[in-house]
């Protein structure tokens, strides 16, 4: 029987989760489905919208989970590519945030716009060009 991938969910490691939440919950309408406190702050959270998920975990929480200080990647990064059905609506919702990728049409047929979320990760929203 072949192995079937059921889901791929990014886990973004950050120093603090709280500054990252307003983008997802207030501006974009995602829901917090799981939150795990770590002292007086959040250590882990799952955000969901329309079947898509993104998770955040603090470096401190990771260290407690695995029992050793996590090794932070050097010279690499992760960006999120989020395909949406209405890029104009997304642009309204992210209005006022600094863009790291101004709206453009790509060679692969997508209209895109990108921001940097509070944890330092790039989030590109894209819609197939019509």
N, CA, C and O atoms as CSV, one atom per row, in Angstrom:
chain,resi,resn,atom,element,x,y,z
A,1,UNK,N,N,0.856,-1.177,0.000
A,1,UNK,CA,C,0.000,0.000,0.000
A,1,UNK,C,C,0.904,1.243,0.000
A,1,UNK,O,O,1.813,1.336,0.825
A,2,UNK,N,N,0.670,2.197,-0.909
A,2,UNK,CA,C,1.508,3.395,-0.958
A,2,UNK,C,C,1.243,4.301,0.243
A,2,UNK,O,O,0.143,4.324,0.795
A,3,UNK,N,N,2.256,5.030,0.625
A,3,UNK,CA,C,2.115,6.003,1.699
A,3,UNK,C,C,1.498,7.271,1.125
A,3,UNK,O,O,2.010,7.815,0.146
A,4,UNK,N,N,0.406,7.750,1.716
A,4,UNK,CA,C,-0.317,8.915,1.222
A,4,UNK,C,C,-0.118,10.073,2.198
A,4,UNK,O,O,-0.333,9.933,3.402
A,5,UNK,N,N,0.291,11.205,1.663
A,5,UNK,CA,C,0.419,12.398,2.504
A,5,UNK,C,C,-0.971,12.965,2.726
A,5,UNK,O,O,-1.699,13.238,1.771
A,6,UNK,N,N,-1.337,13.140,3.990
A,6,UNK,CA,C,-2.672,13.618,4.317
A,6,UNK,C,C,-2.718,15.123,4.529
A,6,UNK,O,O,-3.740,15.758,4.271
A,7,UNK,N,N,-1.598,15.703,5.003
A,7,UNK,CA,C,-1.602,17.126,5.287
A,7,UNK,C,C,-0.166,17.587,5.475
A,7,UNK,O,O,0.688,16.815,5.910
A,8,UNK,N,N,0.097,18.835,5.149
A,8,UNK,CA,C,1.382,19.463,5.422
A,8,UNK,C,C,1.075,20.755,6.159
A,8,UNK,O,O,0.412,21.635,5.610
A,9,UNK,N,N,1.543,20.884,7.387
A,9,UNK,CA,C,1.264,22.066,8.192
A,9,UNK,C,C,2.580,22.685,8.641
A,9,UNK,O,O,3.371,22.026,9.318
A,10,UNK,N,N,2.828,23.937,8.277
A,10,UNK,CA,C,4.054,24.578,8.737
A,10,UNK,C,C,3.989,24.891,10.228
A,10,UNK,O,O,2.940,25.267,10.751
A,11,UNK,N,N,5.121,24.733,10.898
A,11,UNK,CA,C,5.281,25.146,12.292
A,11,UNK,C,C,6.346,26.233,12.282
A,11,UNK,O,O,7.510,25.972,11.980
A,12,UNK,N,N,5.940,27.441,12.611
A,12,UNK,CA,C,6.850,28.575,12.596
A,12,UNK,C,C,7.396,28.793,14.003
A,12,UNK,O,O,6.633,29.017,14.942
A,13,UNK,N,N,8.711,28.727,14.144
A,13,UNK,CA,C,9.354,28.927,15.432
A,13,UNK,C,C,9.656,30.404,15.613
A,13,UNK,O,O,10.223,31.054,14.734
A,14,UNK,N,N,9.265,30.923,16.774
A,14,UNK,CA,C,9.385,32.353,17.058
A,14,UNK,C,C,9.787,32.572,18.508
A,14,UNK,O,O,9.679,31.674,19.343
A,15,UNK,N,N,10.253,33.783,18.790
A,15,UNK,CA,C,10.562,34.144,20.174
A,15,UNK,C,C,9.286,34.340,20.978
A,15,UNK,O,O,9.219,33.947,22.143
A,16,UNK,N,N,8.264,34.949,20.360
A,16,UNK,CA,C,6.984,35.196,21.037
A,16,UNK,C,C,5.849,35.040,20.033
A,16,UNK,O,O,5.948,35.515,18.902
A,17,UNK,N,N,4.796,34.388,20.435
A,17,UNK,CA,C,3.646,34.123,19.565
A,17,UNK,C,C,2.676,35.303,19.524
A,17,UNK,O,O,2.122,35.616,18.471
A,18,UNK,N,N,2.474,35.944,20.646
A,18,UNK,CA,C,1.430,36.967,20.755
A,18,UNK,C,C,1.509,38.053,19.676
A,18,UNK,O,O,0.469,38.431,19.137
A,19,UNK,N,N,2.700,38.574,19.337
A,19,UNK,CA,C,2.747,39.605,18.286
A,19,UNK,C,C,2.334,39.077,16.910
A,19,UNK,O,O,1.979,39.870,16.038
A,20,UNK,N,N,2.370,37.778,16.698
A,20,UNK,CA,C,2.033,37.179,15.401
A,20,UNK,C,C,0.529,37.010,15.209
A,20,UNK,O,O,0.064,36.946,14.071
A,21,UNK,N,N,-0.227,36.937,16.270
A,21,UNK,CA,C,-1.644,36.584,16.187
A,21,UNK,C,C,-2.542,37.611,15.510
A,21,UNK,O,O,-3.425,37.213,14.750
A,22,UNK,N,N,-2.366,38.926,15.744
A,22,UNK,CA,C,-3.311,39.884,15.141
A,22,UNK,C,C,-3.415,39.783,13.619
A,22,UNK,O,O,-4.505,39.960,13.074
A,23,UNK,N,N,-2.325,39.506,12.925
A,23,UNK,CA,C,-2.391,39.340,11.472
A,23,UNK,C,C,-3.379,38.241,11.118
A,23,UNK,O,O,-4.283,38.445,10.308
A,24,UNK,N,N,-3.205,37.081,11.725
A,24,UNK,CA,C,-4.006,35.911,11.363
A,24,UNK,C,C,-5.444,36.016,11.868
A,24,UNK,O,O,-6.382,35.757,11.114
A,25,UNK,N,N,-5.627,36.392,13.127
A,25,UNK,CA,C,-6.974,36.366,13.705
A,25,UNK,C,C,-7.762,37.633,13.408
A,25,UNK,O,O,-8.906,37.551,12.961
A,26,UNK,N,N,-7.180,38.797,13.643
A,26,UNK,CA,C,-7.919,40.051,13.483
A,26,UNK,C,C,-8.046,40.467,12.021
A,26,UNK,O,O,-9.135,40.822,11.570
A,27,UNK,N,N,-6.944,40.426,11.282
A,27,UNK,CA,C,-6.966,40.901,9.897
A,27,UNK,C,C,-7.483,39.851,8.912
A,27,UNK,O,O,-8.246,40.178,8.004
A,28,UNK,N,N,-7.070,38.588,9.088
A,28,UNK,CA,C,-7.374,37.564,8.087
A,28,UNK,C,C,-8.495,36.612,8.481
A,28,UNK,O,O,-8.946,35.819,7.655
A,29,UNK,N,N,-8.955,36.677,9.730
A,29,UNK,CA,C,-10.108,35.878,10.140
A,29,UNK,C,C,-9.836,34.415,10.436
A,29,UNK,O,O,-10.758,33.600,10.404
A,30,UNK,N,N,-8.575,34.061,10.728
A,30,UNK,CA,C,-8.262,32.687,11.108
A,30,UNK,C,C,-8.701,32.463,12.551
A,30,UNK,O,O,-8.826,33.413,13.323
A,31,UNK,N,N,-8.934,31.203,12.908
A,31,UNK,CA,C,-9.356,30.838,14.264
A,31,UNK,C,C,-8.237,30.117,14.993
A,31,UNK,O,O,-7.524,29.295,14.416
A,32,UNK,N,N,-8.098,30.438,16.266
A,32,UNK,CA,C,-7.185,29.682,17.137
A,32,UNK,C,C,-7.920,28.417,17.548
A,32,UNK,O,O,-8.938,28.490,18.235
A,33,UNK,N,N,-7.418,27.255,17.136
A,33,UNK,CA,C,-8.078,26.004,17.497
A,33,UNK,C,C,-7.393,25.327,18.667
A,33,UNK,O,O,-8.011,24.528,19.372
A,34,UNK,N,N,-6.123,25.637,18.881
A,34,UNK,CA,C,-5.377,25.087,20.018
A,34,UNK,C,C,-4.452,26.179,20.519
A,34,UNK,O,O,-3.816,26.879,19.731
A,35,UNK,N,N,-4.381,26.319,21.832
A,35,UNK,CA,C,-3.355,27.178,22.415
A,35,UNK,C,C,-2.838,26.526,23.683
A,35,UNK,O,O,-3.607,26.039,24.511
A,36,UNK,N,N,-1.529,26.528,23.816
A,36,UNK,CA,C,-0.875,25.913,24.966
A,36,UNK,C,C,-0.061,26.993,25.674
A,36,UNK,O,O,0.902,27.514,25.111
A,37,UNK,N,N,-0.445,27.332,26.909
A,37,UNK,CA,C,0.316,28.346,27.626
A,37,UNK,C,C,1.685,27.824,28.057
A,37,UNK,O,O,1.872,26.630,28.289
A,38,UNK,N,N,2.608,28.729,28.155
A,38,UNK,CA,C,3.957,28.449,28.659
A,38,UNK,C,C,4.248,29.555,29.657
A,38,UNK,O,O,4.786,30.604,29.303
A,39,UNK,N,N,3.879,29.305,30.931
A,39,UNK,CA,C,3.975,30.365,31.929
A,39,UNK,C,C,2.896,31.401,31.656
A,39,UNK,O,O,1.721,31.061,31.516
A,40,UNK,N,N,3.299,32.671,31.579
A,40,UNK,CA,C,2.327,33.742,31.347
A,40,UNK,C,C,2.198,34.105,29.865
A,40,UNK,O,O,1.562,35.100,29.519
A,41,UNK,N,N,2.800,33.299,28.999
A,41,UNK,CA,C,2.735,33.530,27.552
A,41,UNK,C,C,2.273,32.261,26.857
A,41,UNK,O,O,2.121,31.212,27.484
A,42,UNK,N,N,2.054,32.368,25.568
A,42,UNK,CA,C,1.739,31.183,24.780
A,42,UNK,C,C,3.027,30.489,24.375
A,42,UNK,O,O,4.009,31.142,24.021
A,43,UNK,N,N,3.019,29.161,24.430
A,43,UNK,CA,C,4.161,28.377,23.978
A,43,UNK,C,C,3.900,27.721,22.638
A,43,UNK,O,O,4.828,27.389,21.901
A,44,UNK,N,N,2.608,27.535,22.329
A,44,UNK,CA,C,2.233,26.845,21.090
A,44,UNK,C,C,0.813,27.248,20.734
A,44,UNK,O,O,-0.021,27.466,21.613
A,45,UNK,N,N,0.544,27.347,19.435
A,45,UNK,CA,C,-0.799,27.675,18.972
A,45,UNK,C,C,-1.002,27.079,17.581
A,45,UNK,O,O,-0.071,26.988,16.781
A,46,UNK,N,N,-2.252,26.677,17.315
A,46,UNK,CA,C,-2.650,26.251,15.975
A,46,UNK,C,C,-3.715,27.219,15.489
A,46,UNK,O,O,-4.677,27.518,16.197
A,47,UNK,N,N,-3.525,27.702,14.264
A,47,UNK,CA,C,-4.480,28.599,13.630
A,47,UNK,C,C,-5.048,27.881,12.408
A,47,UNK,O,O,-4.333,27.154,11.719
A,48,UNK,N,N,-6.358,28.092,12.140
A,48,UNK,CA,C,-7.019,27.371,11.047
A,48,UNK,C,C,-7.996,28.285,10.329
A,48,UNK,O,O,-8.654,29.129,10.936
A,49,UNK,N,N,-8.073,28.092,9.018
A,49,UNK,CA,C,-9.107,28.762,8.209
A,49,UNK,C,C,-9.315,27.936,6.949
A,49,UNK,O,O,-8.362,27.628,6.233
A,50,UNK,N,N,-10.545,27.586,6.689
A,50,UNK,CA,C,-10.924,26.889,5.455
A,50,UNK,C,C,-10.104,25.624,5.214
A,50,UNK,O,O,-9.780,25.306,4.070
A,51,UNK,N,N,-9.769,24.907,6.273
A,51,UNK,CA,C,-9.029,23.660,6.140
A,51,UNK,C,C,-7.522,23.814,6.116
A,51,UNK,O,O,-6.802,22.818,6.176
A,52,UNK,N,N,-7.030,25.042,6.031
A,52,UNK,CA,C,-5.582,25.288,6.088
A,52,UNK,C,C,-5.176,25.550,7.534
A,52,UNK,O,O,-5.950,26.101,8.316
A,53,UNK,N,N,-3.957,25.152,7.880
A,53,UNK,CA,C,-3.445,25.354,9.234
A,53,UNK,C,C,-2.047,25.949,9.186
A,53,UNK,O,O,-1.285,25.737,8.243
A,54,UNK,N,N,-1.741,26.693,10.226
A,54,UNK,CA,C,-0.375,27.126,10.501
A,54,UNK,C,C,-0.206,27.040,12.015
A,54,UNK,O,O,-1.116,27.372,12.774
A,55,UNK,N,N,0.963,26.593,12.436
A,55,UNK,CA,C,1.257,26.471,13.862
A,55,UNK,C,C,2.416,27.389,14.209
A,55,UNK,O,O,3.292,27.649,13.384
A,56,UNK,N,N,2.405,27.874,15.438
A,56,UNK,CA,C,3.523,28.639,15.982
A,56,UNK,C,C,3.977,27.962,17.264
A,56,UNK,O,O,3.156,27.475,18.041
A,57,UNK,N,N,5.275,27.932,17.482
A,57,UNK,CA,C,5.820,27.432,18.736
A,57,UNK,C,C,7.016,28.303,19.102
A,57,UNK,O,O,7.809,28.681,18.240
A,58,UNK,N,N,7.136,28.616,20.383
A,58,UNK,CA,C,8.268,29.430,20.812
A,58,UNK,C,C,9.504,28.566,20.966
A,58,UNK,O,O,9.412,27.368,21.235
A,59,UNK,N,N,10.663,29.189,20.791
A,59,UNK,CA,C,11.933,28.479,20.986
A,59,UNK,C,C,12.016,27.915,22.404
A,59,UNK,O,O,12.516,26.810,22.612
A,60,UNK,N,N,11.522,28.682,23.373
A,60,UNK,CA,C,11.529,28.224,24.773
A,60,UNK,C,C,10.685,26.960,24.945
A,60,UNK,O,O,11.087,26.035,25.651
A,61,UNK,N,N,9.535,26.922,24.313
A,61,UNK,CA,C,8.662,25.756,24.393
A,61,UNK,C,C,9.303,24.541,23.732
A,61,UNK,O,O,9.199,23.424,24.240
A,62,UNK,N,N,9.970,24.761,22.592
A,62,UNK,CA,C,10.665,23.661,21.922
A,62,UNK,C,C,11.737,23.084,22.832
A,62,UNK,O,O,11.879,21.866,22.937
A,63,UNK,N,N,12.486,23.951,23.484
A,63,UNK,CA,C,13.534,23.479,24.391
A,63,UNK,C,C,12.944,22.622,25.506
A,63,UNK,O,O,13.515,21.592,25.865
A,64,UNK,N,N,11.812,23.039,26.052
A,64,UNK,CA,C,11.166,22.247,27.105
A,64,UNK,C,C,10.645,20.919,26.553
A,64,UNK,O,O,10.714,19.896,27.233
A,65,UNK,N,N,10.127,20.932,25.324
A,65,UNK,CA,C,9.613,19.706,24.702
A,65,UNK,C,C,10.697,18.672,24.463
A,65,UNK,O,O,10.513,17.495,24.774
A,66,UNK,N,N,11.830,19.101,23.913
A,66,UNK,CA,C,12.861,18.147,23.518
A,66,UNK,C,C,13.955,17.960,24.564
A,66,UNK,O,O,14.745,17.020,24.482
A,67,UNK,N,N,13.998,18.862,25.554
A,67,UNK,CA,C,14.961,18.700,26.646
A,67,UNK,C,C,16.340,19.278,26.377
A,67,UNK,O,O,17.217,19.213,27.238
A,68,UNK,N,N,16.542,19.845,25.187
A,68,UNK,CA,C,17.806,20.500,24.878
A,68,UNK,C,C,17.516,21.777,24.096
A,68,UNK,O,O,16.442,21.936,23.516
A,69,UNK,N,N,18.476,22.670,24.092
A,69,UNK,CA,C,18.329,23.923,23.361
A,69,UNK,C,C,18.264,23.616,21.869
A,69,UNK,O,O,19.155,22.950,21.342
A,70,UNK,N,N,17.217,24.092,21.172
A,70,UNK,CA,C,17.107,23.810,19.739
A,70,UNK,C,C,18.184,24.551,18.949
A,70,UNK,O,O,18.612,25.644,19.320
A,71,UNK,N,N,18.599,23.940,17.877
A,71,UNK,CA,C,19.575,24.564,16.987
A,71,UNK,C,C,18.805,25.385,15.966
A,71,UNK,O,O,17.998,24.853,15.204
A,72,UNK,N,N,19.064,26.682,15.961
A,72,UNK,CA,C,18.393,27.561,14.999
A,72,UNK,C,C,19.139,27.496,13.677
A,72,UNK,O,O,20.367,27.571,13.634
A,73,UNK,N,N,18.384,27.356,12.607
A,73,UNK,CA,C,18.977,27.301,11.272
A,73,UNK,C,C,19.647,28.629,10.952
A,73,UNK,O,O,19.141,29.697,11.297
A,74,UNK,N,N,20.784,28.545,10.294
A,74,UNK,CA,C,21.506,29.739,9.867
A,74,UNK,C,C,21.540,29.744,8.346
A,74,UNK,O,O,21.857,28.732,7.722
A,75,UNK,N,N,21.215,30.876,7.759
A,75,UNK,CA,C,21.288,30.987,6.316
A,75,UNK,C,C,20.113,30.386,5.576
A,75,UNK,O,O,20.142,30.285,4.349
A,76,UNK,N,N,19.074,29.983,6.304
A,76,UNK,CA,C,17.876,29.460,5.660
A,76,UNK,C,C,16.668,30.201,6.208
A,76,UNK,O,O,16.744,30.836,7.259
A,77,UNK,N,N,15.590,30.120,5.513
A,77,UNK,CA,C,14.355,30.730,5.991
A,77,UNK,C,C,13.185,29.970,5.384
A,77,UNK,O,O,13.349,29.141,4.489
A,78,UNK,N,N,12.014,30.274,5.892
A,78,UNK,CA,C,10.805,29.683,5.342
A,78,UNK,C,C,9.850,30.824,5.012
A,78,UNK,O,O,9.755,31.805,5.750
A,79,UNK,N,N,9.156,30.684,3.910
A,79,UNK,CA,C,8.100,31.612,3.562
A,79,UNK,C,C,6.830,30.814,3.344
A,79,UNK,O,O,6.879,29.645,2.962
A,80,UNK,N,N,5.710,31.440,3.586
A,80,UNK,CA,C,4.432,30.786,3.362
A,80,UNK,C,C,3.828,31.314,2.067
A,80,UNK,O,O,3.806,32.523,1.837
A,81,UNK,N,N,3.346,30.422,1.233
A,81,UNK,CA,C,2.666,30.758,-0.009
A,81,UNK,C,C,1.217,30.346,0.179
A,81,UNK,O,O,0.914,29.156,0.264
A,82,UNK,N,N,0.316,31.325,0.245
A,82,UNK,CA,C,-1.085,31.069,0.545
A,82,UNK,C,C,-1.922,31.438,-0.675
A,82,UNK,O,O,-2.073,32.617,-0.995
A,83,UNK,N,N,-2.463,30.432,-1.354
A,83,UNK,CA,C,-3.308,30.703,-2.508
A,83,UNK,C,C,-4.715,31.026,-2.008
A,83,UNK,O,O,-5.287,30.292,-1.203
A,84,UNK,N,N,-5.257,32.132,-2.499
A,84,UNK,CA,C,-6.567,32.620,-2.062
A,84,UNK,C,C,-7.478,32.809,-3.267
A,84,UNK,O,O,-7.022,32.816,-4.410
A,85,UNK,N,N,-8.766,32.963,-3.000
A,85,UNK,CA,C,-9.729,33.142,-4.088
A,85,UNK,C,C,-9.978,34.608,-4.405
A,85,UNK,O,O,-10.522,34.919,-5.465
A,86,UNK,N,N,-9.588,35.531,-3.501
A,86,UNK,CA,C,-9.865,36.951,-3.712
A,86,UNK,C,C,-8.699,37.778,-3.178
A,86,UNK,O,O,-8.682,38.158,-2.007
A,87,UNK,N,N,-7.735,38.049,-4.037
A,87,UNK,CA,C,-6.545,38.788,-3.614
A,87,UNK,C,C,-6.869,40.228,-3.236
A,87,UNK,O,O,-6.215,40.798,-2.363
A,88,UNK,N,N,-7.864,40.820,-3.876
A,88,UNK,CA,C,-8.244,42.193,-3.534
A,88,UNK,C,C,-8.711,42.278,-2.080
A,88,UNK,O,O,-8.386,43.237,-1.380
A,89,UNK,N,N,-9.463,41.290,-1.630
A,89,UNK,CA,C,-9.917,41.280,-0.235
A,89,UNK,C,C,-8.716,41.159,0.705
A,89,UNK,O,O,-8.653,41.850,1.722
A,90,UNK,N,N,-7.781,40.300,0.375
A,90,UNK,CA,C,-6.580,40.155,1.204
A,90,UNK,C,C,-5.831,41.485,1.258
A,90,UNK,O,O,-5.373,41.896,2.325
A,91,UNK,N,N,-5.706,42.157,0.119
A,91,UNK,CA,C,-5.016,43.450,0.106
A,91,UNK,C,C,-5.699,44.458,1.022
A,91,UNK,O,O,-5.027,45.238,1.696
A,92,UNK,N,N,-7.020,44.448,1.052
A,92,UNK,CA,C,-7.741,45.341,1.976
A,92,UNK,C,C,-7.416,44.977,3.425
A,92,UNK,O,O,-7.218,45.857,4.263
A,93,UNK,N,N,-7.364,43.683,3.710
A,93,UNK,CA,C,-7.137,43.228,5.082
A,93,UNK,C,C,-5.710,43.492,5.570
A,93,UNK,O,O,-5.490,43.668,6.768
A,94,UNK,N,N,-4.751,43.519,4.663
A,94,UNK,CA,C,-3.359,43.762,5.073
A,94,UNK,C,C,-2.936,45.208,4.826
A,94,UNK,O,O,-1.768,45.556,4.998
A,95,UNK,N,N,-3.883,46.044,4.425
A,95,UNK,CA,C,-3.596,47.447,4.150
A,95,UNK,C,C,-2.908,48.091,5.355
A,95,UNK,O,O,-3.338,47.920,6.496
A,96,UNK,N,N,-1.846,48.825,5.083
A,96,UNK,CA,C,-1.101,49.499,6.144
A,96,UNK,C,C,0.093,48.714,6.648
A,96,UNK,O,O,0.968,49.274,7.308
A,97,UNK,N,N,0.140,47.430,6.347
A,97,UNK,CA,C,1.306,46.633,6.730
A,97,UNK,C,C,2.389,46.815,5.675
A,97,UNK,O,O,2.080,46.957,4.492
A,98,UNK,N,N,3.658,46.811,6.088
A,98,UNK,CA,C,4.720,46.973,5.088
A,98,UNK,C,C,4.807,45.757,4.163
A,98,UNK,O,O,4.819,44.609,4.609
A,99,UNK,N,N,4.866,46.042,2.881
A,99,UNK,CA,C,4.968,44.980,1.890
A,99,UNK,C,C,6.423,44.604,1.664
A,99,UNK,O,O,7.281,45.479,1.549
A,100,UNK,N,N,6.704,43.314,1.598
A,100,UNK,CA,C,8.027,42.848,1.188
A,100,UNK,C,C,7.993,42.412,-0.268
A,100,UNK,O,O,9.033,42.229,-0.901
A,101,UNK,N,N,6.785,42.248,-0.789
A,101,UNK,CA,C,6.593,41.907,-2.194
A,101,UNK,C,C,5.381,42.692,-2.687
A,101,UNK,O,O,4.242,42.281,-2.464
A,102,UNK,N,N,5.622,43.825,-3.360
A,102,UNK,CA,C,4.484,44.570,-3.899
A,102,UNK,C,C,3.727,43.703,-4.898
A,102,UNK,O,O,4.279,42.766,-5.473
A,103,UNK,N,N,2.463,44.031,-5.090
A,103,UNK,CA,C,1.632,43.226,-5.990
A,103,UNK,C,C,2.300,43.117,-7.358
A,103,UNK,O,O,2.807,44.089,-7.917
A,104,UNK,N,N,2.274,41.873,-7.873
A,104,UNK,CA,C,2.889,41.606,-9.169
A,104,UNK,C,C,2.211,40.419,-9.830
A,104,UNK,O,O,1.509,39.643,-9.180
A,105,UNK,N,N,2.430,40.292,-11.123
A,105,UNK,CA,C,2.002,39.107,-11.859
A,105,UNK,C,C,3.265,38.306,-12.149
A,105,UNK,O,O,4.255,38.851,-12.637
A,106,UNK,N,N,3.227,37.007,-11.847
A,106,UNK,CA,C,4.405,36.165,-12.001
A,106,UNK,C,C,4.436,35.475,-13.350
A,106,UNK,O,O,3.436,35.431,-14.066
A,107,UNK,N,N,5.595,34.941,-13.685
A,107,UNK,CA,C,5.748,34.175,-14.926
A,107,UNK,C,C,4.968,32.868,-14.871
A,107,UNK,O,O,4.698,32.271,-15.914
A,108,UNK,N,N,4.594,32.405,-13.657
A,108,UNK,CA,C,3.836,31.157,-13.536
A,108,UNK,C,C,2.340,31.394,-13.370
A,108,UNK,O,O,1.604,30.497,-12.962
A,109,UNK,N,N,1.890,32.625,-13.694
A,109,UNK,CA,C,0.460,32.878,-13.807
A,109,UNK,C,C,-0.277,33.218,-12.537
A,109,UNK,O,O,-1.478,32.966,-12.437
A,110,UNK,N,N,0.413,33.790,-11.556
A,110,UNK,CA,C,-0.243,34.172,-10.308
A,110,UNK,C,C,-0.087,35.671,-10.090
A,110,UNK,O,O,0.939,36.257,-10.437
A,111,UNK,N,N,-1.120,36.286,-9.509
A,111,UNK,CA,C,-1.005,37.632,-8.967
A,111,UNK,C,C,-0.666,37.448,-7.497
A,111,UNK,O,O,-1.312,36.661,-6.805
A,112,UNK,N,N,0.350,38.173,-7.011
A,112,UNK,CA,C,0.853,37.966,-5.654
A,112,UNK,C,C,1.097,39.288,-4.948
A,112,UNK,O,O,1.317,40.327,-5.570
A,113,UNK,N,N,1.049,39.211,-3.631
A,113,UNK,CA,C,1.470,40.305,-2.766
A,113,UNK,C,C,2.019,39.659,-1.495
A,113,UNK,O,O,1.482,38.654,-1.030
A,114,UNK,N,N,3.094,40.233,-0.927
A,114,UNK,CA,C,3.709,39.603,0.240
A,114,UNK,C,C,4.010,40.573,1.355
A,114,UNK,O,O,4.321,41.742,1.130
A,115,UNK,N,N,3.909,40.053,2.575
A,115,UNK,CA,C,4.224,40.819,3.786
A,115,UNK,C,C,5.168,39.996,4.650
A,115,UNK,O,O,5.382,38.810,4.396
A,116,UNK,N,N,5.726,40.628,5.665
A,116,UNK,CA,C,6.501,39.913,6.674
A,116,UNK,C,C,5.669,39.912,7.949
A,116,UNK,O,O,5.285,40.972,8.442
A,117,UNK,N,N,5.389,38.721,8.487
A,117,UNK,CA,C,4.613,38.655,9.724
A,117,UNK,C,C,5.535,38.954,10.897
A,117,UNK,O,O,6.754,38.999,10.735
A,118,UNK,N,N,4.959,39.161,12.081
A,118,UNK,CA,C,5.708,39.637,13.247
A,118,UNK,C,C,6.826,38.703,13.680
A,118,UNK,O,O,7.764,39.146,14.342
A,119,UNK,N,N,6.756,37.424,13.327
A,119,UNK,CA,C,7.814,36.486,13.665
A,119,UNK,C,C,8.980,36.520,12.691
A,119,UNK,O,O,9.981,35.832,12.892
A,120,UNK,N,N,8.857,37.320,11.633
A,120,UNK,CA,C,9.933,37.481,10.672
A,120,UNK,C,C,9.797,36.643,9.416
A,120,UNK,O,O,10.678,36.681,8.557
A,121,UNK,N,N,8.719,35.888,9.287
A,121,UNK,CA,C,8.522,35.027,8.116
A,121,UNK,C,C,7.764,35.783,7.028
A,121,UNK,O,O,6.872,36.577,7.323
A,122,UNK,N,N,8.119,35.537,5.785
A,122,UNK,CA,C,7.416,36.137,4.661
A,122,UNK,C,C,6.158,35.335,4.356
A,122,UNK,O,O,6.185,34.105,4.302
A,123,UNK,N,N,5.055,36.055,4.156
A,123,UNK,CA,C,3.791,35.424,3.780
A,123,UNK,C,C,3.364,36.040,2.452
A,123,UNK,O,O,3.107,37.241,2.368
A,124,UNK,N,N,3.291,35.206,1.417
A,124,UNK,CA,C,2.862,35.649,0.098
A,124,UNK,C,C,1.463,35.116,-0.153
A,124,UNK,O,O,1.208,33.916,-0.049
A,125,UNK,N,N,0.558,36.034,-0.489
A,125,UNK,CA,C,-0.805,35.670,-0.842
A,125,UNK,C,C,-0.904,35.727,-2.362
A,125,UNK,O,O,-0.408,36.671,-2.978
A,126,UNK,N,N,-1.533,34.735,-2.968
A,126,UNK,CA,C,-1.563,34.644,-4.417
A,126,UNK,C,C,-2.915,34.175,-4.927
A,126,UNK,O,O,-3.616,33.398,-4.278
A,127,UNK,N,N,-3.258,34.667,-6.106
A,127,UNK,CA,C,-4.473,34.251,-6.798
A,127,UNK,C,C,-4.106,34.012,-8.249
A,127,UNK,O,O,-3.370,34.794,-8.850
A,128,UNK,N,N,-4.623,32.924,-8.812
A,128,UNK,CA,C,-4.373,32.630,-10.220
A,128,UNK,C,C,-4.877,33.797,-11.062
A,128,UNK,O,O,-6.017,34.237,-10.915
A,129,UNK,N,N,-4.025,34.283,-11.934
A,129,UNK,CA,C,-4.366,35.430,-12.775
A,129,UNK,C,C,-5.533,35.072,-13.695
A,129,UNK,O,O,-5.589,33.977,-14.255
A,130,UNK,N,N,-6.447,36.006,-13.835
A,130,UNK,CA,C,-7.638,35.723,-14.632
A,130,UNK,C,C,-7.561,36.218,-16.027
A,130,UNK,O,O,-8.504,36.040,-16.798
